[in-house]
């Protein structure tokens, strides 16, 4: 039996295009040019750059490069050339207003429990406890600046997926956990 599961904006592990068993018809790319995620950069609004740097450094073990651009204080997250993903920064300025009501940014983590623990220990607040969404685990916290930040641990049925991560609204065509190839190759992004 096939079940349709609507899910919000979440990271999706997609390895269909990398599989030799996947055809153009399975990926829906037979009649159109493959599009990529257009998101290349995001900024997390902060009111105290140093406090935010200390928080994100403690929670995610990241180093930052500070810079002033157009009279805004910026602290850039690391972005090595050999990695996939998008560039980002903590940003303080007149146009930056921290909120829990706007866009939700998902940070990948290998251990969602430990990351949530570090967030709380460093002044964050749990907004949404760890939940299995059928594709892995998600959770959300409020950072020290007042932003809603989400976490995603890519794991399903005890199997860690090593494919690339993409965040997009989707509707998943799911048969069962035993049909993982069929499962992720039919995601609509």
HELIX and SHEET records of a PDB file:
HELIX    1   1 UNK A   16  UNK A   18  5                                   3    
HELIX    2   2 UNK A   24  UNK A   27  1                                   4    
HELIX    3   3 UNK A   49  UNK A   60  1                                  12    
HELIX    4   4 UNK A  112  UNK A  121  1                                  10    
HELIX    5   5 UNK A  177  UNK A  179  5                                   3    
HELIX    6   6 UNK A  180  UNK A  185  1                                   6    
SHEET    1   A 2 UNK A   3  UNK A  14  0                                        
SHEET    2   A 2 UNK A 164  UNK A 174 -1                                        
SHEET    1   B 4 UNK A  41  UNK A  45  0                                        
SHEET    2   B 4 UNK A  87  UNK A  92  1                                        
SHEET    3   B 4 UNK A  72  UNK A  77 -1                                        
SHEET    4   B 4 UNK A  64  UNK A  69 -1                                        
SHEET    1   C 4 UNK A 105  UNK A 108  0                                        
SHEET    2   C 4 UNK A 148  UNK A 153  1                                        
SHEET    3   C 4 UNK A 137  UNK A 142 -1                                        
SHEET    4   C 4 UNK A 125  UNK A 132 -1                                        
END                                                                             
